[in-house]
Amino acid sequence: MGNEQCPLTPPAEFERQVAILRAVKTIAVVGMSPNRDRPSHEVGVFLHDHGYRVIPVHPAATEIAGLAVAKTLTEAHRMAGGMIDLVDLFVAGERIPPLIEEAHALGITRVWFQPGADHAPSEERAKALGMEVVARACTMAVLARAG
């Protein structure tokens, strides 16, 4: 069975991912779905259940899993009192570039590209802006593996 089915994260990268998740308290989950069957919903609820302050960002919802929803990352930042530690992305690649610029303008220094939220130019842009970047890894899977 090849690594493309279940890619292995090198130990140093896994440790870096765990360190990021242990350092953050407030996470804006951009693209968190109100649909319980969507991975973004499951991950957002998991993060909340594991002690993180989760602010869902969704343009149409007002509440997801009992959590107040922000329409934009800027609104989430305001709701968090300016204290968003991590942007967790669950959106299509073409929607990501302005989110990176918005996060940087708000002073957010960490961004996590969930599997499926792939956009290499945005990853490179975030790094060029000095942001900590994780890509192609799931926050929930990393936390579950870390124990």
C-alpha positions, 0 to 999 in steps of 0.5 A, a space after each residue: 500500500 502506497 503512502 498516497 492512501 495514508 501519508 505519513 508525516 515526518 516526526 519533526 513535522 508532526 512535533 511542529 504541528 502538535 506544538 502549534 496546536 498546544 500553543 493556541 487557544 482560539 481558532 477561527 474555523 473558516 468554512 465550518 459547515 452547519 451540516 453535521 455530515 461535513 468534516 469541517 463540522 466534525 473537526 470544529 466540534 472536536 476542537 471545541 470539545 477539546 478545550 479550544 475556543 472555536 469561532 466558526 466562520 460561515 457567510 450564511 449561518 448564524 449558529 453552528 453546534 451552539 457556537 455563534 458564527 462570524 460571517 467573515 474572518 474580520 468579524 471572528 477577530 472582533 468576536 474574539 477580542 482580537 485574539 485569534 491564534 489560528 485560522 483553520 481553513 476548510 474552503 476551496 483553494 480559489 477562496 484562500 488568497 484573500 483570507 491569507 491577506 485578511 489574516 495577516 492584516 489582522 495580525 494572525 500569525 498561524 494558518 492551517 490548510 486542511 486536506 482539500 483546502 489546497 492552494 500552494 501560492 497561498 501557502 507560499 504567500 503566508 510563509 513570505 508574510 512570516 506566518 506559521 503554516 501547516 498544510 495537508 494535515 488535519 487538526 483533529 487527526 493530529 490531536 488524536 494522534 498526539 493523545 
